[in-house]
Every structure is written in structure tokens, then in C-alpha cells.
Amino acid sequence: MDLVDKSDKAFKLVGESRYGIGVKDGDVKFCEFINTTLKKNAAAYAGAWAETAAKVEGAAPPALPVTCA
């Protein structure tokens, strides 16, 4: 059972990925900061993925976010 299942609906899973960054609903400024930081550091993001989650069978790297909708 994961955090979402244990949260009694305090958390929700958005999209297909089981990995993500939690942002308070409606906090567009922080969301945009995270998106910009990830895009500026795409190589480091890819490297971190390769060294961690990519080692899980069937795991594929999630696409970098496009919007904060």
C-alpha cells in the first residue's frame, strides 16, 4: 500500500506515473519554479532517474511537465 492509498483521500495520483513532486493545489508559482528547474537540469534529472528508478523493471522515465494546470 502506498502513500496515496493510506492518505484517506488527502493525496491523489495524477496521470500514469507513480513518481512525482507534491505541490499544494493552486500553487502555480511553485509549480512553475519546479518545472523551470527540471527543464534547466534535464541532464541531471535523466542521470538521477538512470541511477534510481530506472533500475525497477518496466520503469520508463516520465516526461518533463509542460504546464501547471
RABELVEN-V543886 format. One line per field, one symbol per residue. ss: DSSP state (2 for helix, 1 for strand, 0 for the rest). phi: phi as a letter, one per 40 degrees, with the letter a starting at -180 (. if undefined). A space follows every 50 residues. Layout:
# RABELVEN-V543886
ss->???
phi->???
This chain:
# RABELVEN-V543886
ss->00222200000000000000000000022222222222220222222222 2022200000000000000
phi->.bdccccfgcbbcbgccbbabcbddgccccdcccdcccccbdcccccccc cbccccdgcbcccccbbbc
